[in-house]
Amino acid sequence: MKKASSRATPRRKTPTARKKPATAAKKKSSSPETGRPESAQPVIHAQRKLGSLDVSSAEQMDIAASDVILPSFADLGLASELLEAVKDAGYTSPTPIQAQAIPLALEGRDLIGLAQTGTGKTAGFTLPIIQRLIEGNHDRPSAAHRVRVLILTPTRELCIQVEESFRKYGRHTGLRVAPIFGGVGVEPQTKMLRKGVDVVVATPGRLLDHMERQNVVFDDLEVLVLDEADRMLDMGFAPQLNKIVAEVPRFRQTLLFSATMPAEVETLARNYLRKPIVVQVGRRSSAASTVTHAVYPVPRDRKTDLLAELLQKDGMDSVLIFSRTKHGADRVVRHLSGKGVTATAMHADKSQVERMRALEEFKSGKIRVLVATDIAQRGLDVSGISHVINYDVPQQPEDYVHRIGRTGRAAASGDAFTFMAPDEIAMVRSIERIIGEPIPRISMPGYDFGSVTGELEGVRAAPVSVARRRR
């Protein structure tokens, strides 16, 4: 991939296996296994062997994909129908999170999967779930389609992505999947549910609407998945989650997947999961190791000019731009249009049809620039995004990790640029603390605001010294 000729070459992160001191021995719970654990019952962190490394969330270890000899999909015990679908999708070997999570899920264990954004968590639960469903179909009438799996997601976009994953890997199985989310009509979803489905992928609010209308029941539910659990809690879905989980069978398999593990998610896990095994690849809040980072100091009123100039560089093939506000996203699109750059916006003020059209045009390459608010920072799975540009520095440092995770997915490389105005320097420093390394600054002639030159030069030198220490 060609880089802009004017930019210095930032060094990539080089993750290392780093073991933290062992924690105190875990206490064995004397309480009997029930459908739902008591709140005092501890989360069990079991060890799992992957390649030559022992992975335990109690003794944290950061794992880079290059450090692990990964098995093939066939080695994970997947059925022939799934192996054929995986081959059709063009995948040859599982990612680290998939290699750990799939065997555990096939065993029927409750699971907490923690990994960086873009590491393949979705396939980590869709593949074993599909296998469970087709194996269970041998004991059921061929015409019976009852809801046996429920996947809850925070956003419509992620709901659609998970549904597409089920259709992709379950193409040879005859399973029925229903995506349930707001922003579209209720009646088509009602007809789909009443006709009978095996898997429901839903956002909490719209699912509760259907439950109140008695359009769906979960008497036969076997597996509950909470995808992007931290994001669901951030969006205030905790009350809805409690209502939904109260209506599903107590004896079930529960899988929780998340990019981060704040205290609220740990509480959620204690309430919903039974003795879960924690699978973690990479340290929490770390940025994807396949992404090259760079910060461009630029006055706020020159950001659009800088953006238009960068978009003219070679290699800017598929660019996702993040704006802090909906109006800001629309303004960037207008300004780029005035400079001859075709772009489209995606945010909450757009209808579901408009958002889906924008996403499809971006995926297909019809447009190469998509300007979005943080609605797209989680769960947006578009292969081949070459660059992520933070037009505005994210206010929450953790959001930086999720934003740049849109590029460098599935071990591919990508670039993440951040435009930093003078009043955003402190926010960039917070991001550097959360990811554990300085981000190189690139001074573009005519754009660098120059009022903090000394401070910037000091930070520019930092990546070099870090790189030298790592040698």
Residue pairs with C-beta under 8 A, 6 or more apart in sequence:
1 315
1 386
1 413
1 415
2 313
2 314
2 315
3 9
3 315
3 415
4 310
4 313
4 314
4 315
5 313
6 442
6 444
6 445
7 294
7 442
8 440
8 442
10 292
10 293
10 294
10 439
10 440
10 442
10 463
11 440
11 463
11 464
11 466
11 467
12 289
12 290
12 291
12 292
13 286
13 287
13 289
13 291
13 293
13 437
14 289
14 470
15 62
15 63
15 64
15 67
15 282
15 286
15 289
16 62
16 64
16 470
17 53
17 61
17 62
17 63
17 64
17 67
18 61
18 62
18 283
19 59
19 60
19 61
20 59
20 60
20 61
21 59
22 58
22 59
23 58
23 59
26 42
26 44
26 45
26 58
27 42
29 41
29 42
29 275
31 37
31 38
31 40
31 41
33 274
33 275
34 250
34 274
35 249
35 250
35 251
35 252
35 274
36 250
36 271
36 272
36 274
37 270
37 271
37 273
37 274
37 275
39 270
39 271
41 270
41 275
43 112
43 266
43 269
43 270
43 273
43 275
43 276
43 278
44 275
44 276
44 277
45 56
45 57
45 58
45 277
45 278
46 56
46 277
46 278
47 54
47 55
47 56
48 54
48 55
48 56
48 100
48 104
48 277
48 279
49 55
50 63
50 68
50 96
50 99
50 100
51 68
51 69
51 70
52 68
52 69
53 61
53 63
53 67
53 68
54 61
55 61
55 63
55 100
55 279
55 280
55 281
57 112
57 114
57 278
57 279
57 280
60 280
60 283
62 282
62 283
62 286
63 96
63 281
63 282
64 282
64 289
65 95
65 96
65 289
65 411
68 96
68 99
70 93
70 94
70 95
70 96
70 99
71 93
71 94
71 99
72 92
72 93
72 94
73 82
73 83
73 86
73 91
73 92
73 93
73 94
74 83
76 94
76 98
76 99
76 102
76 103
76 106
77 102
77 103
77 106
78 86
78 102
78 127
78 128
78 131
79 131
79 134
79 135
81 134
81 172
81 173
82 127
82 130
82 131
82 169
84 172
85 168
85 169
85 170
85 171
85 172
86 127
86 169
88 171
89 168
89 169
91 123
94 102
94 120
94 123
95 119
95 120
95 123
95 124
95 281
95 410
95 411
96 115
96 119
96 281
97 113
97 115
97 119
97 120
97 121
97 124
97 279
97 281
98 120
98 123
98 124
98 127
100 113
100 279
100 281
101 111
101 113
101 121
101 124
101 125
101 128
101 279
102 124
102 127
102 128
104 111
104 277
104 279
105 111
105 124
105 125
105 128
105 129
105 253
105 255
106 128
106 131
106 132
108 132
108 253
109 253
109 276
109 277
110 253
110 254
110 255
110 273
110 274
110 275
110 276
110 277
111 254
111 255
111 256
111 276
111 277
111 278
111 279
112 256
112 257
112 258
112 261
112 269
112 273
112 276
112 277
112 278
112 279
113 121
113 124
113 125
113 255
113 256
113 257
113 258
113 279
114 257
114 258
114 259
114 260
114 261
114 278
114 279
114 280
114 281
114 284
115 121
115 259
115 279
115 280
115 281
115 282
116 259
116 281
116 282
116 286
116 287
116 288
116 289
116 401
116 405
117 259
117 288
117 378
117 401
117 402
117 405
117 406
118 288
118 405
118 406
118 407
118 408
118 409
118 410
119 281
119 282
119 288
119 409
119 410
120 410
121 227
121 257
122 161
122 162
122 165
122 227
122 381
123 165
123 169
124 257
125 151
125 225
125 227
125 255
125 257
126 162
126 165
126 166
126 169
126 170
127 169
129 149
129 199
129 223
129 225
130 166
130 169
130 170
130 173
130 175
132 222
132 223
133 148
133 149
133 170
133 173
133 175
133 198
133 199
134 173
134 175
136 148
136 222
144 196
145 176
145 195
145 196
145 197
145 198
146 196
146 198
146 219
146 220
147 197
147 198
147 199
147 200
147 216
147 217
147 218
147 220
147 221
148 198
148 199
148 220
148 221
148 222
148 223
149 198
149 199
149 200
149 221
149 222
149 223
149 224
149 225
150 199
150 200
150 202
150 218
150 221
150 223
150 224
150 225
150 244
150 248
151 162
151 199
151 200
151 201
151 202
151 225
151 227
152 202
152 203
152 204
152 207
152 224
152 225
152 226
152 227
152 232
152 241
152 244
153 159
153 162
153 201
153 202
153 203
153 227
153 228
153 232
153 379
154 203
154 227
154 228
154 231
154 232
154 234
154 235
154 237
154 378
154 379
155 203
155 228
155 231
155 375
155 378
155 379
156 181
156 182
156 183
156 203
156 352
156 355
157 355
157 359
157 375
157 376
157 379
157 380
158 227
158 228
158 378
158 379
158 380
159 179
159 180
159 181
159 201
159 202
159 203
160 179
160 181
160 356
161 379
161 380
161 381
162 179
162 201
162 227
163 177
163 178
163 179
163 201
166 175
166 177
166 199
166 201
167 177
170 177
175 198
175 199
176 195
176 196
176 197
176 198
176 199
177 197
177 198
177 199
177 200
177 201
178 189
178 192
178 193
178 197
178 199
178 200
178 201
179 201
179 202
180 189
180 193
180 200
180 201
180 202
180 203
180 206
180 207
180 210
181 202
181 203
181 206
181 352
182 203
182 205
182 206
182 352
183 351
183 352
184 352
184 353
186 206
186 209
186 210
186 213
189 206
189 210
189 215
190 210
190 213
190 215
193 200
193 210
193 215
193 216
194 215
200 207
200 216
204 232
204 237
204 240
204 241
204 244
205 237
205 240
207 216
207 244
208 240
208 243
208 244
210 216
211 244
211 247
218 247
218 248
218 249
219 249
221 248
221 249
221 252
222 252
222 253
223 252
223 253
223 254
223 255
224 245
224 248
224 252
224 253
224 254
224 255
224 272
225 254
225 255
225 256
225 257
226 232
226 241
226 254
226 255
226 256
226 257
226 258
226 268
226 272
227 257
227 379
228 257
228 258
228 259
228 378
228 379
229 256
229 257
229 258
229 265
229 268
230 258
230 259
230 260
230 261
230 262
230 264
230 265
231 258
231 259
231 378
231 379
232 238
232 241
233 262
233 264
233 265
233 268
238 264
238 268
241 268
245 272
254 272
254 273
254 274
254 276
256 265
256 268
256 269
256 272
256 273
256 276
258 265
259 378
259 401
259 402
259 405
260 284
260 285
260 398
260 401
261 284
269 276
282 289
285 397
285 398
285 401
285 434
285 435
286 401
286 435
286 436
287 293
287 400
287 401
287 404
287 405
287 416
287 435
288 401
288 404
288 405
288 407
288 408
288 409
288 414
289 408
290 408
290 411
290 412
290 413
290 414
291 388
291 404
291 405
291 407
291 408
291 413
291 414
291 415
291 416
292 413
292 414
292 415
292 416
293 404
293 416
293 418
293 439
293 440
294 415
294 416
294 417
294 418
294 439
294 440
294 441
294 442
295 417
295 418
295 420
295 428
295 439
295 440
295 441
295 442
296 306
296 417
296 418
296 419
296 420
296 441
296 442
296 443
296 444
296 447
297 420
297 422
297 441
297 443
297 447
297 448
297 449
297 450
297 452
297 456
298 306
298 419
298 420
298 421
298 444
298 447
298 448
298 449
299 421
299 422
299 447
299 449
300 421
300 423
302 447
303 391
303 419
303 421
304 332
304 335
304 336
304 339
305 447
306 419
306 444
306 447
307 321
307 332
307 336
307 389
307 391
307 419
308 335
308 336
308 339
308 341
309 444
310 316
310 389
310 417
311 319
311 336
311 341
311 369
315 386
315 387
316 368
316 386
316 387
317 368
317 384
317 386
318 362
318 365
318 368
318 382
318 384
318 385
318 386
318 387
319 368
319 369
319 370
319 385
319 386
319 387
319 388
319 389
320 362
320 370
320 372
320 376
320 380
320 382
320 385
320 387
320 388
320 389
320 406
320 407
321 332
321 343
321 369
321 370
321 371
321 372
321 388
321 389
321 391
322 371
322 372
322 373
322 374
322 376
322 377
322 388
322 389
322 390
322 391
322 392
322 394
322 403
323 329
323 331
323 332
323 371
323 372
323 373
323 391
323 392
324 373
324 374
324 391
324 392
324 394
324 395
325 373
325 392
326 345
326 347
326 348
326 349
326 373
328 391
328 392
329 345
329 346
329 347
329 371
329 372
329 373
330 345
330 347
332 343
332 345
332 371
332 391
333 343
333 344
333 345
333 371
336 342
336 343
336 369
336 371
337 343
341 369
342 367
342 368
342 369
343 367
343 369
343 370
343 371
344 358
344 361
344 362
344 367
344 369
344 370
344 371
345 358
345 370
345 371
345 372
346 354
346 355
346 358
346 359
346 370
346 371
346 372
346 373
346 375
346 376
347 372
347 373
347 375
348 373
348 375
350 358
358 367
358 370
359 370
359 380
359 382
361 367
362 368
362 370
362 382
363 382
370 376
371 391
372 380
374 394
374 399
374 403
376 406
377 399
377 402
377 403
377 405
377 406
378 402
380 406
381 409
382 406
383 409
383 410
383 412
384 412
385 406
385 407
385 409
385 414
386 407
386 414
386 415
387 407
387 414
387 415
387 416
387 417
388 403
388 404
388 406
388 407
388 414
388 415
388 416
388 417
389 416
389 417
389 418
389 419
390 400
390 403
390 404
390 416
390 417
390 418
390 419
391 419
392 419
392 424
393 400
393 418
393 419
393 420
393 421
393 424
393 427
393 428
393 431
394 400
394 403
394 427
394 431
395 427
397 427
397 430
397 431
397 433
397 434
397 435
398 434
400 418
400 431
400 434
400 435
401 434
401 435
403 416
404 414
404 416
407 414
407 415
407 416
408 414
408 416
418 428
418 431
418 439
420 428
421 449
422 449
422 451
422 452
425 452
425 455
428 439
431 439
432 438
432 439
437 463
437 466
438 459
438 462
438 463
438 466
439 463
440 460
440 463
441 456
441 459
441 460
443 456
448 456
